[in-house]
Structure formats: C-alpha cells, structure tokens
Amino acid sequence: MSKKLLLEQLEIQREAFLDVIEDVEDELLIRPGVCGNWSIKDILSHLSHWEAELVRLLWQVKQGQKPSTAQIEYFGKLEEINAIWSRETQMRPLDKVLDDFHAVRNQTIARIEEFAENDLMNPNRFSWSRGKPLAEWIENDSYGHELEHIDEIKQWLAAQLH
C-alpha cells in the first residue's frame, strides 16, 4: 500500500458507508438492535470514538511521543472501553453524532498528510507499533473498522425495511 492508496481508501470506504445510511430515516438510525442493543447512531459514535483516538495517536507519533491512546492503553480490553464510550454518548443527539462522524475523517486525512510515506508503511519505524506499519493502525481504526460494521448495518436495515 502507498500513502496515496491509503488516502483513497479513506475516501472510497467512507462514501460506501454513507451510501448505506444516506436515505435512512432518523427513526431507523436511532432504533436499537443493529449490533446487540446498539443503533446505527451508536455504531457511528463508536466508529467516531475509535477514529478520534487514531487522530490523537497520529498527533502523538508526529510529536515523537509513544502513543497513550485507547489502542495502546486498552489493548485487549476493547469491550471495556466500548462500553464506557457507549454510556458517555448514549444521549448525544443524532445530528451531533453525524457531525462528529464527518469531522473526524477530515482530521484523520489531515494528520496522514503530515507523514512521509516511509513513516506510514515501514512496519519497524516505531518501536511501540508491535511490528505493524502505521498504515495498518490507520486502516484498523478508520475504514477497516467501518467495514467491520457495514454488513451488520445492511442486514439489519434489510430486515427492517422488508
């Protein structure tokens, strides 16, 4: 993968995700049951939280710091942090969740633009990265994470609309 391809994937996968929810009525976006008792809104908030942590991780790395983000601090405890974040954003209005969802991707792209290709693609560039290139960390907490949830959203929507 290259930096150019990474940036393209962020755009392409976001468009694909938005296409799935684009014409969905607000009532369906907030209805629980898509993933456990999470609604589509809850999933959007979940995705935004992880990508916001990614933005923070990228900022810390660019500053020469070892990341202290959820990806590092909660390694192996994903259910715990997901539950905490879910409780924190349960009452957040849908329009704010959607604003967050869009804004965080813009921040991700801006942060990636600051990195040289080698910094993104070299699996041994950062001692904290467990032998994974920064690009893999980016994929896992952005468009790759969206792909994890898009099929369950599609299936749930199909069941609701038929």
Helices and strands as residue ranges (DSSP letters): H 3-21, H 26-29, H 40-62, H 70-73, H 78-89, H 94-113, H 117-121, G 127-129, H 134-140, H 143-161
